[in-house]
Structure formats: structure tokens, C-alpha cells
Amino acid sequence: MGMVAIQRIAPRRVVLVTAVIAAVIMGDSMIYNVLPANVSSFGVSVGLVGVLLSADRFVRLASNPPAAWVIQRFGTPGPVYLGSAIFILAALGSFILGFLHSPIKRTSP
């Protein structure tokens, strides 16, 4: 009987992939948890939150076939890292813009 060879993955690589996936999931979770729970602090209506969250899902639905083609054509690691980096930058940008335009008054010490 043949043994299936199991490729050993370097711990550094596992940590990197785990960190990337955690950052992406955290950014996505923020959109779906923080926005609906704090509608009034963002200055938008509940209906607009629904439209924004629906638009996110429709974009994902439309982008899945091209994403599958890119992964089939170029392999998995590069596109996944690139897409994750773009998502992290977008989430970070949203956080920074939200913080700069926050309705919470800041006082200087």
C-alpha cells in the first residue's frame, strides 16, 4: 500500500497565511457587525446600510468567476496574497477615514 506524501509546511509560512486570513476576516466582520449596530453614528439610514451590504454581496457574486479563472491561470498563492493585501488596505483605509470623520468629539489634553 502506498503512503501519501505529506509536504511539511514551514511554520513561518503558516503564521503568514494565518495572519493574512485573520486580517481579511476581521475587516469583513467589521462591515457586517459594526455598521448595522451603529447606523446613527455613521449618519446613514438603515435602508442604506442594507443597500451597502447587499452591494458587497452582489460584487462578490459577480467577481467569483473571474477570480476562479485567475487562480486557475496563475495558481493560488499570488492571487490570494494580492487580493488579501488589497482587502486589508481597503479595510485600513475605511478605518482611518472613519476615525478622521468620527462624530465623537476629541479633546486635547
Short mmCIF file of the C-alpha atoms (twelve columns), coordinates in Angstrom:
data_MODEL
# 
_entry.id   MODEL 
# 
loop_
_atom_site.group_PDB 
_atom_site.id 
_atom_site.type_symbol 
_atom_site.label_atom_id 
_atom_site.label_alt_id 
_atom_site.label_comp_id 
_atom_site.label_asym_id 
_atom_site.label_seq_id 
_atom_site.Cartn_x 
_atom_site.Cartn_y 
_atom_site.Cartn_z 
_atom_site.pdbx_PDB_model_num 
ATOM 1   C CA . MET A 1   0.000   0.000  0.000   1 
ATOM 2   C CA . GLY A 2   1.269   3.436  -0.909  1 
ATOM 3   C CA . MET A 3   1.744   6.183  1.586   1 
ATOM 4   C CA . VAL A 4   0.540   9.622  0.659   1 
ATOM 5   C CA . ALA A 5   3.422   12.032 0.981   1 
ATOM 6   C CA . ILE A 6   2.597   14.918 3.249   1 
ATOM 7   C CA . GLN A 7   4.531   18.047 2.454   1 
ATOM 8   C CA . ARG A 8   5.845   19.790 5.531   1 
ATOM 9   C CA . ILE A 9   4.927   23.468 5.607   1 
ATOM 10  C CA . ALA A 10  7.363   25.856 7.228   1 
ATOM 11  C CA . PRO A 11  5.943   27.384 10.446  1 
ATOM 12  C CA . ARG A 12  6.786   30.886 9.187   1 
ATOM 13  C CA . ARG A 13  4.569   30.347 6.176   1 
ATOM 14  C CA . VAL A 14  1.727   29.034 8.324   1 
ATOM 15  C CA . VAL A 15  1.928   32.123 10.534  1 
ATOM 16  C CA . LEU A 16  1.903   34.424 7.490   1 
ATOM 17  C CA . VAL A 17  -1.124  32.752 5.902   1 
ATOM 18  C CA . THR A 18  -2.950  32.707 9.243   1 
ATOM 19  C CA . ALA A 19  -2.259  36.410 9.799   1 
ATOM 20  C CA . VAL A 20  -3.471  37.339 6.306   1 
ATOM 21  C CA . ILE A 21  -6.673  35.323 6.638   1 
ATOM 22  C CA . ALA A 22  -7.326  36.715 10.140  1 
ATOM 23  C CA . ALA A 23  -6.942  40.307 8.906   1 
ATOM 24  C CA . VAL A 24  -9.285  39.705 5.976   1 
ATOM 25  C CA . ILE A 25  -11.930 38.051 8.143   1 
ATOM 26  C CA . MET A 26  -11.664 40.818 10.746  1 
ATOM 27  C CA . GLY A 27  -12.199 43.516 8.111   1 
ATOM 28  C CA . ASP A 28  -15.183 41.685 6.660   1 
ATOM 29  C CA . SER A 29  -16.673 41.098 10.098  1 
ATOM 30  C CA . MET A 30  -16.360 44.781 10.950  1 
ATOM 31  C CA . ILE A 31  -18.538 45.697 7.978   1 
ATOM 32  C CA . TYR A 32  -21.294 43.268 8.907   1 
ATOM 33  C CA . ASN A 33  -21.204 43.827 12.681  1 
ATOM 34  C CA . VAL A 34  -20.231 47.426 13.349  1 
ATOM 35  C CA . LEU A 35  -22.115 49.193 10.565  1 
ATOM 36  C CA . PRO A 36  -25.619 47.831 11.324  1 
ATOM 37  C CA . ALA A 37  -25.125 48.176 15.085  1 
ATOM 38  C CA . ASN A 38  -24.062 51.837 14.830  1 
ATOM 39  C CA . VAL A 39  -26.191 53.183 11.996  1 
ATOM 40  C CA . SER A 40  -26.834 56.552 13.636  1 
ATOM 41  C CA . SER A 41  -23.151 57.274 14.302  1 
ATOM 42  C CA . PHE A 42  -22.351 56.829 10.598  1 
ATOM 43  C CA . GLY A 43  -25.081 59.243 9.557   1 
ATOM 44  C CA . VAL A 44  -26.819 56.831 7.183   1 
ATOM 45  C CA . SER A 45  -30.240 55.248 7.174   1 
ATOM 46  C CA . VAL A 46  -30.942 51.594 7.922   1 
ATOM 47  C CA . GLY A 47  -32.093 51.180 4.326   1 
ATOM 48  C CA . LEU A 48  -28.777 52.485 3.004   1 
ATOM 49  C CA . VAL A 49  -26.899 50.027 5.226   1 
ATOM 50  C CA . GLY A 50  -28.931 47.246 3.644   1 
ATOM 51  C CA . VAL A 51  -28.103 48.541 0.169   1 
ATOM 52  C CA . LEU A 52  -24.385 48.762 1.023   1 
ATOM 53  C CA . LEU A 53  -24.237 45.255 2.447   1 
ATOM 54  C CA . SER A 54  -26.228 43.869 -0.493  1 
ATOM 55  C CA . ALA A 55  -23.933 45.620 -2.965  1 
ATOM 56  C CA . ASP A 56  -20.963 43.937 -1.270  1 
ATOM 57  C CA . ARG A 57  -22.507 40.503 -1.796  1 
ATOM 58  C CA . PHE A 58  -23.512 41.222 -5.410  1 
ATOM 59  C CA . VAL A 59  -19.958 42.332 -6.210  1 
ATOM 60  C CA . ARG A 60  -18.654 39.104 -4.687  1 
ATOM 61  C CA . LEU A 61  -21.133 37.097 -6.731  1 
ATOM 62  C CA . ALA A 62  -20.030 38.782 -9.951  1 
ATOM 63  C CA . SER A 63  -16.319 38.593 -9.140  1 
ATOM 64  C CA . ASN A 64  -16.163 34.892 -8.265  1 
ATOM 65  C CA . PRO A 65  -15.964 33.567 -11.864 1 
ATOM 66  C CA . PRO A 66  -13.127 35.951 -12.882 1 
ATOM 67  C CA . ALA A 67  -11.327 35.169 -9.610  1 
ATOM 68  C CA . ALA A 68  -11.589 31.438 -10.311 1 
ATOM 69  C CA . TRP A 69  -10.148 31.995 -13.805 1 
ATOM 70  C CA . VAL A 70  -7.203  33.994 -12.404 1 
ATOM 71  C CA . ILE A 71  -6.446  31.281 -9.840  1 
ATOM 72  C CA . GLN A 72  -6.639  28.545 -12.473 1 
ATOM 73  C CA . ARG A 73  -4.382  30.533 -14.766 1 
ATOM 74  C CA . PHE A 74  -1.764  31.809 -12.293 1 
ATOM 75  C CA . GLY A 75  -2.021  29.423 -9.334  1 
ATOM 76  C CA . THR A 76  -3.329  30.066 -5.863  1 
ATOM 77  C CA . PRO A 77  -0.693  31.843 -3.733  1 
ATOM 78  C CA . GLY A 78  -0.083  35.013 -5.751  1 
ATOM 79  C CA . PRO A 79  -3.719  35.990 -6.371  1 
ATOM 80  C CA . VAL A 80  -4.733  35.114 -2.807  1 
ATOM 81  C CA . TYR A 81  -1.946  37.249 -1.309  1 
ATOM 82  C CA . LEU A 82  -2.653  40.117 -3.710  1 
ATOM 83  C CA . GLY A 83  -6.406  40.019 -3.067  1 
ATOM 84  C CA . SER A 84  -5.857  39.821 0.675   1 
ATOM 85  C CA . ALA A 85  -3.460  42.775 0.583   1 
ATOM 86  C CA . ILE A 86  -5.976  44.852 -1.371  1 
ATOM 87  C CA . PHE A 87  -8.733  43.939 1.082   1 
ATOM 88  C CA . ILE A 88  -6.548  44.760 4.100   1 
ATOM 89  C CA . LEU A 89  -5.626  48.145 2.604   1 
ATOM 90  C CA . ALA A 90  -9.284  48.894 1.876   1 
ATOM 91  C CA . ALA A 91  -10.322 47.938 5.424   1 
ATOM 92  C CA . LEU A 92  -7.482  50.001 6.883   1 
ATOM 93  C CA . GLY A 93  -8.444  52.966 4.690   1 
ATOM 94  C CA . SER A 94  -12.061 52.686 5.800   1 
ATOM 95  C CA . PHE A 95  -10.965 52.595 9.435   1 
ATOM 96  C CA . ILE A 96  -8.730  55.649 9.030   1 
ATOM 97  C CA . LEU A 97  -11.366 57.642 7.158   1 
ATOM 98  C CA . GLY A 98  -13.994 56.626 9.700   1 
ATOM 99  C CA . PHE A 99  -11.734 57.664 12.560  1 
ATOM 100 C CA . LEU A 100 -10.930 61.021 10.953  1 
ATOM 101 C CA . HIS A 101 -14.598 61.782 10.348  1 
ATOM 102 C CA . SER A 102 -15.863 60.279 13.590  1 
ATOM 103 C CA . PRO A 103 -18.738 62.196 15.225  1 
ATOM 104 C CA . ILE A 104 -17.139 61.546 18.621  1 
ATOM 105 C CA . LYS A 105 -15.638 64.786 19.875  1 
ATOM 106 C CA . ARG A 106 -11.962 64.633 20.708  1 
ATOM 107 C CA . THR A 107 -10.499 66.825 23.387  1 
ATOM 108 C CA . SER A 108 -6.869  67.784 23.503  1 
ATOM 109 C CA . PRO A 109 -5.029  67.190 26.787  1 
# 
